[in-house]
Amino acid sequence: MRYAQGGGLTDTERAARQWIRLQAVVRFEAGEKNREVAVALRVSERSVERWRRAGRERGQVG
């Protein structure tokens, strides 16, 4: 089930999640592999794969 407004997160939690995604972009540009990004940011490798794909398909907005 999907929730409106970011899965029921507070504004602070949404901001933290966005910060992590932006850090992932910086690491992608530095040429790090998915596993390295996932370990460094403490997220799943699958999430990193999705973010990288979205970045390729839609640019940084993705």
All heavy atoms as a GROMACS GRO file, in nm:
protein
  501
    1MET      N    1   0.084  -0.118   0.000
    1MET     CA    2   0.000   0.000   0.000
    1MET      C    3   0.088   0.124   0.000
    1MET      O    4   0.186   0.132   0.072
    1MET     CB    5  -0.089  -0.002   0.124
    1MET     CG    6  -0.172   0.121   0.140
    1MET     SD    7  -0.278   0.101   0.284
    1MET     CE    8  -0.400   0.220   0.246
    2ARG      N    9   0.054   0.219  -0.081
    2ARG     CA   10   0.130   0.344  -0.087
    2ARG      C   11   0.059   0.450  -0.005
    2ARG      O   12  -0.062   0.456   0.001
    2ARG     CB   13   0.142   0.390  -0.231
    2ARG     CG   14   0.224   0.293  -0.311
    2ARG     CD   15   0.281   0.361  -0.429
    2ARG     NE   16   0.365   0.265  -0.495
    2ARG     CZ   17   0.482   0.293  -0.543
    2ARG    NH1   18   0.528   0.412  -0.534
    2ARG    NH2   19   0.554   0.201  -0.602
    3TYR      N   20   0.140   0.533   0.056
    3TYR     CA   21   0.086   0.639   0.140
    3TYR      C   22   0.117   0.774   0.076
    3TYR      O   23   0.225   0.793   0.019
    3TYR     CB   24   0.150   0.635   0.278
    3TYR     CG   25   0.120   0.508   0.352
    3TYR    CD1   26   0.205   0.399   0.345
    3TYR    CD2   27   0.004   0.497   0.429
    3TYR    CE1   28   0.176   0.282   0.412
    3TYR    CE2   29  -0.025   0.380   0.496
    3TYR     CZ   30   0.062   0.273   0.487
    3TYR     OH   31   0.033   0.157   0.553
    4ALA      N   32   0.025   0.866   0.090
    4ALA     CA   33   0.049   1.002   0.041
    4ALA      C   34   0.160   1.066   0.125
    4ALA      O   35   0.185   1.027   0.238
    4ALA     CB   36  -0.079   1.083   0.053
    5GLN      N   37   0.227   1.163   0.070
    5GLN     CA   38   0.328   1.240   0.141
    5GLN      C   39   0.444   1.157   0.194
    5GLN      O   40   0.486   1.169   0.307
    5GLN     CB   41   0.263   1.319   0.256
    5GLN     CG   42   0.156   1.415   0.214
    5GLN     CD   43   0.210   1.520   0.118
    5GLN    OE1   44   0.317   1.574   0.139
    5GLN    NE2   45   0.137   1.549   0.012
    6GLY      N   46   0.497   1.072   0.109
    6GLY     CA   47   0.621   1.003   0.144
    6GLY      C   48   0.609   0.890   0.244
    6GLY      O   49   0.697   0.871   0.326
    7GLY      N   50   0.503   0.814   0.238
    7GLY     CA   51   0.492   0.696   0.322
    7GLY      C   52   0.466   0.724   0.468
    7GLY      O   53   0.505   0.647   0.554
    8GLY      N   54   0.402   0.834   0.497
    8GLY     CA   55   0.369   0.865   0.634
    8GLY      C   56   0.484   0.922   0.715
    8GLY      O   57   0.479   0.926   0.836
    9LEU      N   58   0.590   0.964   0.647
    9LEU     CA   59   0.705   1.021   0.716
    9LEU      C   60   0.680   1.167   0.751
    9LEU      O   61   0.604   1.236   0.684
    9LEU     CB   62   0.830   1.013   0.628
    9LEU     CG   63   0.874   0.873   0.585
    9LEU    CD1   64   0.992   0.883   0.491
    9LEU    CD2   65   0.906   0.787   0.704
   10THR      N   66   0.750   1.212   0.854
   10THR     CA   67   0.743   1.353   0.890
   10THR      C   68   0.827   1.434   0.792
   10THR      O   69   0.906   1.378   0.714
   10THR     CB   70   0.797   1.376   1.032
   10THR    OG1   71   0.938   1.346   1.032
   10THR    CG2   72   0.724   1.292   1.135
   11ASP      N   73   0.813   1.564   0.796
   11ASP     CA   74   0.893   1.650   0.709
   11ASP      C   75   1.043   1.628   0.733
   11ASP      O   76   1.122   1.624   0.639
   11ASP     CB   77   0.859   1.797   0.731
   11ASP     CG   78   0.722   1.833   0.677
   11ASP    OD1   79   0.670   1.759   0.591
   11ASP    OD2   80   0.668   1.937   0.721
   12THR      N   81   1.080   1.612   0.857
   12THR     CA   82   1.221   1.590   0.893
   12THR      C   83   1.271   1.458   0.835
   12THR      O   84   1.382   1.451   0.781
   12THR     CB   85   1.239   1.591   1.046
   12THR    OG1   86   1.191   1.715   1.097
   12THR    CG2   87   1.384   1.574   1.085
   13GLU      N   88   1.191   1.355   0.845
   13GLU     CA   89   1.230   1.224   0.792
   13GLU      C   90   1.239   1.226   0.640
   13GLU      O   91   1.329   1.166   0.581
   13GLU     CB   92   1.131   1.117   0.838
   13GLU     CG   93   1.138   1.090   0.988
   13GLU     CD   94   1.023   1.009   1.040
   13GLU    OE1   95   0.911   1.020   0.985
   13GLU    OE2   96   1.043   0.935   1.138
   14ARG      N   97   1.146   1.297   0.575
   14ARG     CA   98   1.152   1.310   0.429
   14ARG      C   99   1.278   1.386   0.387
   14ARG      O  100   1.343   1.352   0.289
   14ARG     CB  101   1.028   1.380   0.376
   14ARG     CG  102   0.914   1.284   0.350
   14ARG     CD  103   0.804   1.347   0.266
   14ARG     NE  104   0.742   1.464   0.329
   14ARG     CZ  105   0.648   1.458   0.421
   14ARG    NH1  106   0.604   1.341   0.464
   14ARG    NH2  107   0.597   1.569   0.471
   15ALA      N  108   1.313   1.490   0.461
   15ALA     CA  109   1.433   1.568   0.430
   15ALA      C  110   1.558   1.481   0.446
   15ALA      O  111   1.650   1.488   0.364
   15ALA     CB  112   1.442   1.690   0.520
   16ALA      N  113   1.561   1.397   0.548
   16ALA     CA  114   1.675   1.308   0.569
   16ALA      C  115   1.687   1.208   0.455
   16ALA      O  116   1.797   1.181   0.406
   16ALA     CB  117   1.661   1.235   0.703
   17ARG      N  118   1.573   1.156   0.411
   17ARG     CA  119   1.574   1.061   0.299
   17ARG      C  120   1.623   1.128   0.171
   17ARG      O  121   1.701   1.071   0.096
   17ARG     CB  122   1.433   1.003   0.280
   17ARG     CG  123   1.430   0.894   0.177
   17ARG     CD  124   1.300   0.818   0.178
   17ARG     NE  125   1.188   0.904   0.149
   17ARG     CZ  126   1.062   0.864   0.143
   17ARG    NH1  127   1.034   0.739   0.165
   17ARG    NH2  128   0.966   0.948   0.114
   18GLN      N  129   1.580   1.251   0.149
   18GLN     CA  130   1.624   1.324   0.030
   18GLN      C  131   1.774   1.352   0.037
   18GLN      O  132   1.843   1.344  -0.064
   18GLN     CB  133   1.545   1.455   0.016
   18GLN     CG  134   1.579   1.534  -0.108
   18GLN     CD  135   1.549   1.460  -0.238
   18GLN    OE1  136   1.470   1.368  -0.243
   18GLN    NE2  137   1.614   1.500  -0.344
   19TRP      N  138   1.825   1.385   0.156
   19TRP     CA  139   1.968   1.411   0.172
   19TRP      C  140   2.048   1.287   0.134
   19TRP      O  141   2.150   1.296   0.066
   19TRP     CB  142   1.998   1.453   0.315
   19TRP     CG  143   2.142   1.489   0.335
   19TRP    CD1  144   2.200   1.610   0.312
   19TRP    CD2  145   2.246   1.400   0.379
   19TRP    NE1  146   2.335   1.601   0.341
   19TRP    CE2  147   2.365   1.475   0.382
   19TRP    CE3  148   2.248   1.267   0.417
   19TRP    CZ2  149   2.486   1.418   0.420
   19TRP    CZ3  150   2.370   1.211   0.455
   19TRP    CH2  151   2.487   1.287   0.456
   20ILE      N  152   2.000   1.169   0.174
   20ILE     CA  153   2.068   1.044   0.141
   20ILE      C  154   2.070   1.024  -0.010
   20ILE      O  155   2.172   0.986  -0.068
   20ILE     CB  156   2.000   0.924   0.212
   20ILE    CG1  157   2.030   0.931   0.361
   20ILE    CG2  158   2.048   0.791   0.153
   20ILE    CD1  159   1.953   0.831   0.444
   21ARG      N  160   1.959   1.052  -0.076
   21ARG     CA  161   1.954   1.038  -0.223
   21ARG      C  162   2.053   1.133  -0.290
   21ARG      O  163   2.119   1.097  -0.388
   21ARG     CB  164   1.813   1.064  -0.274
   21ARG     CG  165   1.718   0.952  -0.240
   21ARG     CD  166   1.580   0.984  -0.290
   21ARG     NE  167   1.487   0.880  -0.255
   21ARG     CZ  168   1.358   0.898  -0.237
   21ARG    NH1  169   1.306   1.018  -0.252
   21ARG    NH2  170   1.280   0.798  -0.205
   22LEU      N  171   2.062   1.254  -0.240
   22LEU     CA  172   2.157   1.350  -0.298
   22LEU      C  173   2.301   1.305  -0.276
   22LEU      O  174   2.386   1.323  -0.364
   22LEU     CB  175   2.133   1.490  -0.239
   22LEU     CG  176   2.001   1.555  -0.277
   22LEU    CD1  177   1.983   1.686  -0.201
   22LEU    CD2  178   1.991   1.577  -0.427
   23GLN      N  179   2.329   1.246  -0.161
   23GLN     CA  180   2.463   1.193  -0.137
   23GLN      C  181   2.494   1.078  -0.233
   23GLN      O  182   2.606   1.062  -0.279
   23GLN     CB  183   2.476   1.145   0.008
   23GLN     CG  184   2.475   1.256   0.109
   23GLN     CD  185   2.585   1.356   0.083
   23GLN    OE1  186   2.701   1.320   0.069
   23GLN    NE2  187   2.548   1.482   0.075
   24ALA      N  188   2.391   1.001  -0.265
   24ALA     CA  189   2.409   0.892  -0.361
   24ALA      C  190   2.448   0.947  -0.498
   24ALA      O  191   2.537   0.893  -0.564
   24ALA     CB  192   2.282   0.808  -0.371
   25VAL      N  193   2.385   1.056  -0.540
   25VAL     CA  194   2.418   1.117  -0.669
   25VAL      C  195   2.564   1.159  -0.671
   25VAL      O  196   2.635   1.136  -0.770
   25VAL     CB  197   2.326   1.238  -0.698
   25VAL    CG1  198   2.375   1.316  -0.818
   25VAL    CG2  199   2.183   1.192  -0.718
   26VAL      N  200   2.611   1.219  -0.564
   26VAL     CA  201   2.752   1.260  -0.556
   26VAL      C  202   2.842   1.139  -0.571
   26VAL      O  203   2.942   1.143  -0.644
   26VAL     CB  204   2.778   1.333  -0.421
   26VAL    CG1  205   2.927   1.354  -0.399
   26VAL    CG2  206   2.703   1.464  -0.415
   27ARG      N  207   2.806   1.030  -0.507
   27ARG     CA  208   2.887   0.909  -0.515
   27ARG      C  209   2.879   0.844  -0.654
   27ARG      O  210   2.978   0.789  -0.703
   27ARG     CB  211   2.845   0.810  -0.406
   27ARG     CG  212   2.884   0.860  -0.269
   27ARG     CD  213   2.826   0.774  -0.158
   27ARG     NE  214   2.866   0.823  -0.029
   27ARG     CZ  215   2.981   0.790   0.032
   27ARG    NH1  216   3.065   0.708  -0.025
   27ARG    NH2  217   3.009   0.840   0.150
   28PHE      N  218   2.762   0.852  -0.719
   28PHE     CA  219   2.750   0.800  -0.855
   28PHE      C  220   2.846   0.875  -0.946
   28PHE      O  221   2.915   0.816  -1.029
   28PHE     CB  222   2.608   0.817  -0.909
   28PHE     CG  223   2.502   0.738  -0.837
   28PHE    CD1  224   2.369   0.778  -0.846
   28PHE    CD2  225   2.532   0.626  -0.762
   28PHE    CE1  226   2.269   0.707  -0.782
   28PHE    CE2  227   2.433   0.554  -0.696
   28PHE     CZ  228   2.300   0.595  -0.707
   29GLU      N  229   2.847   1.007  -0.933
   29GLU     CA  230   2.933   1.090  -1.018
   29GLU      C  231   3.081   1.064  -0.992
   29GLU      O  232   3.163   1.083  -1.080
   29GLU     CB  233   2.900   1.238  -0.997
   29GLU     CG  234   2.763   1.274  -1.053
   29GLU     CD  235   2.719   1.416  -1.019
   29GLU    OE1  236   2.784   1.482  -0.936
   29GLU    OE2  237   2.617   1.459  -1.076
   30ALA      N  238   3.113   1.018  -0.871
   30ALA     CA  239   3.252   0.985  -0.838
   30ALA      C  240   3.290   0.846  -0.889
   30ALA      O  241   3.405   0.806  -0.878
   30ALA     CB  242   3.271   0.992  -0.686
   31GLY      N  243   3.192   0.774  -0.944
   31GLY     CA  244   3.220   0.644  -1.004
   31GLY      C  245   3.211   0.526  -0.909
   31GLY      O  246   3.257   0.417  -0.942
   32GLU      N  247   3.153   0.545  -0.792
   32GLU     CA  248   3.141   0.434  -0.697
   32GLU      C  249   3.039   0.332  -0.746
   32GLU      O  250   2.943   0.365  -0.814
   32GLU     CB  251   3.099   0.486  -0.559
   32GLU     CG  252   3.207   0.566  -0.491
   32GLU     CD  253   3.171   0.603  -0.348
   32GLU    OE1  254   3.096   0.528  -0.282
   32GLU    OE2  255   3.218   0.708  -0.303
   33LYS      N  256   3.061   0.208  -0.708
   33LYS     CA  257   2.970   0.100  -0.745
   33LYS      C  258   2.851   0.097  -0.650
   33LYS      O  259   2.855   0.152  -0.540
   33LYS     CB  260   3.044  -0.034  -0.740
   33LYS     CG  261   3.155  -0.040  -0.841
   33LYS     CD  262   3.222  -0.172  -0.840
   33LYS     CE  263   3.333  -0.168  -0.946
   33LYS     NZ  264   3.389  -0.296  -0.972
   34ASN      N  265   2.744   0.032  -0.694
   34ASN     CA  266   2.620   0.025  -0.615
   34ASN      C  267   2.645  -0.027  -0.474
   34ASN      O  268   2.592   0.027  -0.377
   34ASN     CB  269   2.516  -0.061  -0.685
   34ASN     CG  270   2.458   0.006  -0.807
   34ASN    OD1  271   2.482   0.122  -0.833
   34ASN    ND2  272   2.383  -0.070  -0.884
   35ARG      N  273   2.722  -0.132  -0.463
   35ARG     CA  274   2.747  -0.192  -0.331
   35ARG      C  275   2.818  -0.092  -0.240
   35ARG      O  276   2.783  -0.079  -0.122
   35ARG     CB  277   2.829  -0.319  -0.344
   35ARG     CG  278   2.861  -0.382  -0.209
   35ARG     CD  279   2.932  -0.515  -0.222
   35ARG     NE  280   2.850  -0.621  -0.277
   35ARG     CZ  281   2.758  -0.689  -0.208
   35ARG    NH1  282   2.735  -0.659  -0.084
   35ARG    NH2  283   2.690  -0.785  -0.265
   36GLU      N  284   2.916  -0.021  -0.292
   36GLU     CA  285   2.990   0.077  -0.212
   36GLU      C  286   2.898   0.188  -0.163
   36GLU      O  287   2.907   0.230  -0.047
   36GLU     CB  288   3.104   0.138  -0.294
   36GLU     CG  289   3.211   0.038  -0.334
   36GLU     CD  290   3.305   0.092  -0.439
   36GLU    OE1  291   3.271   0.191  -0.508
   36GLU    OE2  292   3.414   0.034  -0.453
   37VAL      N  293   2.811   0.236  -0.253
   37VAL     CA  294   2.717   0.342  -0.216
   37VAL      C  295   2.622   0.291  -0.108
   37VAL      O  296   2.596   0.360  -0.008
   37VAL     CB  297   2.640   0.393  -0.339
   37VAL    CG1  298   2.535   0.494  -0.299
   37VAL    CG2  299   2.736   0.454  -0.441
   38ALA      N  300   2.570   0.171  -0.126
   38ALA     CA  301   2.474   0.115  -0.031
   38ALA      C  302   2.536   0.100   0.108
   38ALA      O  303   2.474   0.137   0.208
   38ALA     CB  304   2.424  -0.021  -0.081
   39VAL      N  305   2.657   0.051   0.114
   39VAL     CA  306   2.724   0.032   0.243
   39VAL      C  307   2.750   0.167   0.308
   39VAL      O  308   2.723   0.186   0.427
   39VAL     CB  309   2.854  -0.048   0.225
   39VAL    CG1  310   2.939  -0.045   0.351
   39VAL    CG2  311   2.824  -0.191   0.185
   40ALA      N  312   2.800   0.262   0.232
   40ALA     CA  313   2.835   0.393   0.287
   40ALA      C  314   2.712   0.467   0.339
   40ALA      O  315   2.719   0.534   0.442
   40ALA     CB  316   2.907   0.476   0.182
   41LEU      N  317   2.600   0.454   0.268
   41LEU     CA  318   2.480   0.529   0.306
   41LEU      C  319   2.383   0.446   0.391
   41LEU      O  320   2.277   0.495   0.429
   41LEU     CB  321   2.409   0.580   0.181
   41LEU     CG  322   2.492   0.678   0.097
   41LEU    CD1  323   2.414   0.719  -0.028
   41LEU    CD2  324   2.534   0.799   0.177
   42ARG      N  325   2.419   0.321   0.415
   42ARG     CA  326   2.338   0.231   0.499
   42ARG      C  327   2.196   0.214   0.445
   42ARG      O  328   2.097   0.230   0.516
   42ARG     CB  329   2.338   0.280   0.642
   42ARG     CG  330   2.479   0.282   0.701
   42ARG     CD  331   2.481   0.334   0.841
   42ARG     NE  332   2.410   0.237   0.926
   42ARG     CZ  333   2.382   0.259   1.052
   42ARG    NH1  334   2.414   0.371   1.109
   42ARG    NH2  335   2.319   0.168   1.122
   43VAL      N  336   2.190   0.184   0.315
   43VAL     CA  337   2.063   0.155   0.249
   43VAL      C  338   2.080   0.024   0.173
   43VAL      O  339   2.191  -0.028   0.160
   43VAL     CB  340   2.020   0.269   0.153
   43VAL    CG1  341   1.998   0.398   0.228
   43VAL    CG2  342   2.122   0.289   0.042
   44SER      N  343   1.970  -0.027   0.119
   44SER     CA  344   1.980  -0.152   0.044
   44SER      C  345   2.042  -0.126  -0.093
   44SER      O  346   2.030  -0.019  -0.150
   44SER     CB  347   1.842  -0.216   0.027
   44SER     OG  348   1.765  -0.142  -0.065
   45GLU      N  349   2.107  -0.230  -0.142
   45GLU     CA  350   2.166  -0.220  -0.274
   45GLU      C  351   2.057  -0.202  -0.380
   45GLU      O  352   2.077  -0.134  -0.480
   45GLU     CB  353   2.248  -0.347  -0.302
   45GLU     CG  354   2.354  -0.329  -0.407
   45GLU     CD  355   2.449  -0.446  -0.413
   45GLU    OE1  356   2.466  -0.518  -0.312
   45GLU    OE2  357   2.506  -0.466  -0.523
   46ARG      N  358   1.943  -0.261  -0.357
   46ARG     CA  359   1.829  -0.248  -0.450
   46ARG      C  360   1.784  -0.101  -0.462
   46ARG      O  361   1.754  -0.053  -0.571
   46ARG     CB  362   1.714  -0.336  -0.403
   46ARG     CG  363   1.592  -0.329  -0.490
   46ARG     CD  364   1.618  -0.397  -0.624
   46ARG     NE  365   1.497  -0.393  -0.702
   46ARG     CZ  366   1.490  -0.342  -0.824
   46ARG    NH1  367   1.596  -0.297  -0.883
   46ARG    NH2  368   1.376  -0.341  -0.889
   47SER      N  369   1.779  -0.031  -0.350
   47SER     CA  370   1.743   0.111  -0.353
   47SER      C  371   1.843   0.190  -0.437
   47SER      O  372   1.805   0.275  -0.517
   47SER     CB  373   1.737   0.169  -0.212
   47SER     OG  374   1.628   0.117  -0.141
   48VAL      N  375   1.969   0.160  -0.417
   48VAL     CA  376   2.074   0.229  -0.494
   48VAL      C  377   2.057   0.202  -0.642
   48VAL      O  378   2.070   0.292  -0.725
   48VAL     CB  379   2.214   0.189  -0.444
   48VAL    CG1  380   2.322   0.249  -0.532
   48VAL    CG2  381   2.233   0.230  -0.299
   49GLU      N  382   2.026   0.078  -0.677
   49GLU     CA  383   2.004   0.044  -0.819
   49GLU      C  384   1.890   0.126  -0.876
   49GLU      O  385   1.898   0.178  -0.988
   49GLU     CB  386   1.971  -0.105  -0.833
   49GLU     CG  387   2.086  -0.197  -0.805
   49GLU     CD  388   2.044  -0.342  -0.796
   49GLU    OE1  389   1.925  -0.373  -0.822
   49GLU    OE2  390   2.130  -0.426  -0.762
   50ARG      N  391   1.780   0.139  -0.800
   50ARG     CA  392   1.665   0.217  -0.847
   50ARG      C  393   1.702   0.363  -0.865
   50ARG      O  394   1.663   0.426  -0.964
   50ARG     CB  395   1.549   0.206  -0.748
   50ARG     CG  396   1.470   0.081  -0.764
   50ARG     CD  397   1.343   0.088  -0.680
   50ARG     NE  398   1.336  -0.036  -0.605
   50ARG     CZ  399   1.335  -0.049  -0.475
   50ARG    NH1  400   1.335   0.056  -0.397
   50ARG    NH2  401   1.330  -0.167  -0.419
   51TRP      N  402   1.775   0.420  -0.769
   51TRP     CA  403   1.814   0.561  -0.778
   51TRP      C  404   1.904   0.585  -0.898
   51TRP      O  405   1.890   0.683  -0.970
   51TRP     CB  406   1.886   0.606  -0.652
   51TRP     CG  407   1.804   0.597  -0.528
   51TRP    CD1  408   1.667   0.591  -0.518
   51TRP    CD2  409   1.853   0.591  -0.394
   51TRP    NE1  410   1.630   0.582  -0.386
   51TRP    CE2  411   1.741   0.582  -0.308
   51TRP    CE3  412   1.981   0.591  -0.339
   51TRP    CZ2  413   1.754   0.576  -0.171
   51TRP    CZ3  414   1.993   0.585  -0.202
   51TRP    CH2  415   1.881   0.577  -0.119
   52ARG      N  416   1.997   0.493  -0.921
   52ARG     CA  417   2.090   0.509  -1.034
   52ARG      C  418   2.012   0.501  -1.166
   52ARG      O  419   2.033   0.581  -1.256
   52ARG     CB  420   2.199   0.403  -1.030
   52ARG     CG  421   2.311   0.431  -1.130
   52ARG     CD  422   2.418   0.324  -1.129
   52ARG     NE  423   2.494   0.313  -1.009
   52ARG     CZ  424   2.611   0.373  -0.985
   52ARG    NH1  425   2.663   0.453  -1.077
   52ARG    NH2  426   2.675   0.354  -0.872
   53ARG      N  427   1.920   0.406  -1.176
   53ARG     CA  428   1.839   0.392  -1.298
   53ARG      C  429   1.754   0.516  -1.320
   53ARG      O  430   1.746   0.567  -1.431
   53ARG     CB  431   1.750   0.268  -1.290
   53ARG     CG  432   1.676   0.242  -1.422
   53ARG     CD  433   1.588   0.118  -1.420
   53ARG     NE  434   1.641   0.007  -1.345
   53ARG     CZ  435   1.590  -0.036  -1.229
   53ARG    NH1  436   1.487   0.023  -1.176
   53ARG    NH2  437   1.643  -0.140  -1.166
   54ALA      N  438   1.693   0.566  -1.215
   54ALA     CA  439   1.611   0.687  -1.227
   54ALA      C  440   1.696   0.805  -1.272
   54ALA      O  441   1.652   0.886  -1.353
   54ALA     CB  442   1.544   0.718  -1.093
   55GLY      N  443   1.816   0.813  -1.223
   55GLY     CA  444   1.907   0.920  -1.263
   55GLY      C  445   1.943   0.911  -1.410
   55GLY      O  446   1.950   1.013  -1.480
   56ARG      N  447   1.965   0.789  -1.458
   56ARG     CA  448   1.997   0.772  -1.601
   56ARG      C  449   1.877   0.806  -1.688
   56ARG      O  450   1.892   0.868  -1.793
   56ARG     CB  451   2.037   0.627  -1.628
   56ARG     CG  452   2.180   0.593  -1.597
   56ARG     CD  453   2.220   0.460  -1.658
   56ARG     NE  454   2.125   0.353  -1.630
   56ARG     CZ  455   2.140   0.262  -1.534
   56ARG    NH1  456   2.243   0.265  -1.456
   56ARG    NH2  457   2.050   0.168  -1.517
   57GLU      N  458   1.759   0.764  -1.646
   57GLU     CA  459   1.639   0.782  -1.728
   57GLU      C  460   1.583   0.923  -1.723
   57GLU      O  461   1.529   0.971  -1.822
   57GLU     CB  462   1.531   0.682  -1.685
   57GLU     CG  463   1.569   0.539  -1.715
   57GLU     CD  464   1.471   0.438  -1.657
   57GLU    OE1  465   1.376   0.479  -1.588
   57GLU    OE2  466   1.492   0.318  -1.680
   58ARG      N  467   1.591   0.987  -1.607
   58ARG     CA  468   1.528   1.117  -1.592
   58ARG      C  469   1.621   1.228  -1.548
   58ARG      O  470   1.576   1.337  -1.516
   58ARG     CB  471   1.414   1.106  -1.491
   58ARG     CG  472   1.304   1.014  -1.538
   58ARG     CD  473   1.195   1.007  -1.437
   58ARG     NE  474   1.242   0.935  -1.320
   58ARG     CZ  475   1.167   0.852  -1.248
   58ARG    NH1  476   1.042   0.835  -1.278
   58ARG    NH2  477   1.217   0.790  -1.144
   59GLY      N  478   1.749   1.199  -1.538
   59GLY     CA  479   1.841   1.301  -1.490
   59GLY      C  480   1.837   1.310  -1.338
   59GLY      O  481   1.779   1.225  -1.272
   60GLN      N  482   1.896   1.412  -1.280
   60GLN     CA  483   1.903   1.424  -1.135
   60GLN      C  484   1.768   1.438  -1.070
   60GLN      O  485   1.751   1.407  -0.954
   60GLN     CB  486   1.991   1.542  -1.094
   60GLN     CG  487   2.137   1.509  -1.105
   60GLN     CD  488   2.223   1.616  -1.041
   60GLN    OE1  489   2.178   1.724  -1.013
   60GLN    NE2  490   2.349   1.584  -1.022
   61VAL      N  491   1.668   1.484  -1.144
   61VAL     CA  492   1.534   1.495  -1.089
   61VAL      C  493   1.482   1.358  -1.050
   61VAL      O  494   1.409   1.342  -0.954
   61VAL     CB  495   1.439   1.561  -1.193
   61VAL    CG1  496   1.296   1.560  -1.142
   61VAL    CG2  497   1.486   1.700  -1.224
   62GLY      N  498   1.522   1.254  -1.127
   62GLY     CA  499   1.476   1.118  -1.101
   62GLY      C  500   1.520   1.071  -0.968
   62GLY      O  501   1.460   0.996  -0.900
   0.00000   0.00000   0.00000
